[in-house]
Amino acid sequence: MTDRVLILGGRGRIGSSVAQDIATHTQAKITITGRSPEMSKGVDFPLLVLDLTEVDKLREAIANSDIVIHCAGPFHYRDANVLKLCIEQGVNYLDVSDHRSFTSKALNYHEQAVAAGVTAIVNTGIFPGISNSMVRQGIEQLHEPKKVHLSYLVAGSGGAGITVMRTTFLGLQHPFQAWIDGQWQLIKPYSEREIINFPSPYQRSGVYWFDMPETFTIPHAFPNINTVITKFGSVPDFYNHLTWIAAHIFPKWWMQRHSTIEFLSHVSHLMTDVTNIFSGIGVAVRSEVTGKINGKDAVYCSNLVYENTAVAAGCGTGSIAQLLLAGKLKKPGVWPVEAALPTDLFQQAMESRHINIEHQLIS
């Protein structure tokens, strides 16, 4: 029988990238959802008109699927009802979520998923997603891993839509907890600029503290880790300065208004339509895991550069969907990707998609 994949939010840039990856690497029948019939124009896959608030219709669509992939962000606003329905129907689940509030809600369903035999994996895109697996690989290379430093860089729009812009500005609204030196510390978003030497073409670029689910999922998955740093930056660099102003100069009450987020997101997206021509829409991820090998200090560095951020996110999620459909990955429960995906399967998936990750051990 043909596997059936349901992609919620599959009309968006990330969702459509996930659909294309699955279509390339599997024989699955893919159905995507959108909120209006007009969204079917120019779409390569059957469209189911569906709003996530239509619970009965959503339940029926899930029941008729072998795997459900949730790509309908921003996830700051989402509850875990899709996951709950998947568990009720015994259907495996993936998402491209990127916010700790949603991740926390999802992880609360772990025991129910175990009991139902459902494998549910959250944060499966590029960052979080592929980045988390890069960290796992680094941790496995050290005898005593202690510190994780993740740096993300996106050029222009990253090939993504307006939703990603919303996610960025929503991430500036509140201070967040980070795991530093074995304790939780409050961090201001877009603070402590750091220059990271990424591979070509980005080279030395600025990154800033940014609230990501990895900040708390990695220390839970790997209890020996006492520090997790997650920093994000943009190319061209002047976007970083504009984002810093939004985080530190604009009144907090104004930044926490929905209308403000919409205004800033649309303006930013229009700006990237221009700068994409010069900057490209690529992504760079650098993972540094610090610890010891045979009692000596060591750092395991991994670098990834890809020309299209949205496509890279599609590869991250699509590769896990492929593994689930093939029966190569089965782990009942709700997991962040670094706790669910073995390194050997991750390496095979990246190689099959021609995503090159460079590694360096410094000791």
JODAFEN-V242537 format. One record per residue. N is the residue number from 1. PSI is psi in whole degrees, -180 to 180 (999 if undefined). NEAR is the number of other C-alpha atoms within 10 Angstrom. Layout:
[[N/PSI/NEAR] [N/PSI/NEAR]]
This chain:
[[1/148/4] [2/132/9] [3/144/14] [4/125/18] [5/128/23] [6/122/24] [7/109/28] [8/128/26] [9/26/22] [10/-5/26] [11/-18/25] [12/174/22] [13/-45/21] [14/-48/28] [15/-41/30] [16/-31/22] [17/-39/24] [18/-45/29] [19/-43/25] [20/-40/18] [21/-45/23] [22/-39/23] [23/-34/16] [24/-36/12] [25/-3/14] [26/174/17] [27/16/13] [28/151/17] [29/120/16] [30/130/21] [31/133/20] [32/159/27] [33/153/28] [34/164/21] [35/-8/16] [36/152/12] [37/-28/12] [38/-23/10] [39/-7/15] [40/-12/18] [41/129/9] [42/19/8] [43/138/12] [44/-6/14] [45/155/18] [46/136/12] [47/128/23] [48/119/20] [49/116/15] [50/131/19] [51/140/15] [52/-15/18] [53/-13/9] [54/81/9] [55/-44/14] [56/-43/10] [57/-38/14] [58/-44/19] [59/-43/18] [60/-42/12] [61/-40/16] [62/-43/27] [63/-27/17] [64/18/14] [65/157/21] [66/-25/21] [67/139/26] [68/133/27] [69/117/29] [70/109/21] [71/15/26] [72/79/22] [73/-173/22] [74/145/20] [75/-7/21] [76/-34/17] [77/-9/10] [78/146/16] [79/-176/14] [80/28/16] [81/-36/16] [82/-46/22] [83/-44/29] [84/-44/17] [85/-37/18] [86/-42/25] [87/-43/26] [88/-37/16] [89/-2/18] [90/35/20] [91/132/22] [92/154/28] [93/139/27] [94/158/28] [95/167/26] [96/29/28] [97/152/28] [98/23/26] [99/139/23] [100/-31/20] [101/-43/16] [102/-43/20] [103/-42/26] [104/-43/14] [105/-43/15] [106/-44/23] [107/-21/20] [108/-16/12] [109/14/18] [110/-52/19] [111/-38/13] [112/-40/16] [113/-40/27] [114/-47/16] [115/-34/12] [116/-5/18] [117/24/17] [118/129/25] [119/118/25] [120/123/31] [121/125/31] [122/164/28] [123/52/30] [124/9/30] [125/-127/31] [126/-55/25] [127/111/28] [128/159/24] [129/-104/27] [130/-38/24] [131/-41/28] [132/-39/25] [133/-32/26] [134/-40/26] [135/-47/24] [136/-44/23] [137/-42/22] [138/-43/24] [139/-38/24] [140/-16/13] [141/-15/17] [142/148/20] [143/-36/14] [144/76/19] [145/139/24] [146/-37/21] [147/138/22] [148/130/27] [149/113/17] [150/131/24] [151/130/27] [152/141/25] [153/130/25] [154/132/25] [155/128/26] [156/-132/28] [157/-12/28] [158/10/25] [159/7/22] [160/174/21] [161/-164/16] [162/-27/18] [163/-39/19] [164/-35/21] [165/-43/20] [166/-43/22] [167/-42/18] [168/-49/17] [169/-33/19] [170/-31/22] [171/-6/18] [172/-3/22] [173/-35/20] [174/148/14] [175/158/15] [176/161/19] [177/132/14] [178/149/24] [179/104/20] [180/125/17] [181/42/13] [182/16/16] [183/158/10] [184/129/15] [185/145/12] [186/128/11] [187/140/17] [188/132/19] [189/147/20] [190/49/25] [191/171/15] [192/64/13] [193/138/16] [194/137/16] [195/123/14] [196/137/18] [197/88/13] [198/162/20] [199/168/15] [200/142/9] [201/7/10] [202/-35/19] [203/-137/12] [204/117/13] [205/152/17] [206/139/24] [207/158/24] [208/157/23] [209/134/21] [210/139/25] [211/118/28] [212/153/24] [213/-30/22] [214/-27/30] [215/-34/24] [216/-21/19] [217/-36/22] [218/-48/24] [219/-25/19] [220/-37/13] [221/-32/17] [222/87/15] [223/-19/11] [224/-15/15] [225/125/23] [226/-5/18] [227/132/22] [228/118/22] [229/129/21] [230/118/20] [231/147/24] [232/145/23] [233/169/27] [234/158/23] [235/131/25] [236/162/20] [237/-26/14] [238/-22/10] [239/-35/17] [240/-42/19] [241/-38/15] [242/-41/12] [243/-39/19] [244/-42/18] [245/-44/12] [246/-36/19] [247/-32/22] [248/-22/15] [249/-44/10] [250/143/11] [251/139/10] [252/-40/14] [253/-33/9] [254/-41/13] [255/-19/19] [256/9/15] [257/139/12] [258/-41/11] [259/-34/11] [260/-46/13] [261/-43/20] [262/-44/16] [263/-51/11] [264/-38/17] [265/-44/22] [266/-40/16] [267/-44/13] [268/-41/19] [269/-38/20] [270/-39/13] [271/-42/14] [272/-25/23] [273/-31/12] [274/-50/12] [275/-21/17] [276/-32/18] [277/-35/10] [278/-37/12] [279/-23/19] [280/-175/20] [281/30/22] [282/-178/24] [283/147/27] [284/136/26] [285/130/23] [286/124/25] [287/127/27] [288/121/23] [289/120/29] [290/139/25] [291/-142/22] [292/147/18] [293/121/15] [294/40/9] [295/-3/9] [296/144/10] [297/141/14] [298/152/20] [299/127/23] [300/115/24] [301/136/20] [302/136/21] [303/134/19] [304/134/20] [305/131/23] [306/147/18] [307/-15/16] [308/114/19] [309/-45/28] [310/-41/28] [311/-40/25] [312/-41/28] [313/-40/27] [314/-37/24] [315/-41/29] [316/-50/30] [317/-43/31] [318/-37/28] [319/-37/26] [320/-38/25] [321/-43/27] [322/-44/20] [323/-39/17] [324/-46/19] [325/-33/20] [326/-5/12] [327/12/9] [328/-18/11] [329/118/17] [330/114/17] [331/83/18] [332/139/20] [333/180/22] [334/122/27] [335/144/24] [336/156/26] [337/-35/29] [338/-19/28] [339/-9/18] [340/-33/21] [341/113/20] [342/149/14] [343/-37/17] [344/-40/9] [345/-37/15] [346/-46/19] [347/-44/16] [348/-41/12] [349/-43/19] [350/-41/17] [351/-40/12] [352/-19/11] [353/9/15] [354/36/11] [355/112/15] [356/126/13] [357/119/16] [358/140/12] [359/147/17] [360/128/12] [361/119/15] [362/118/10] [363/999/12]]
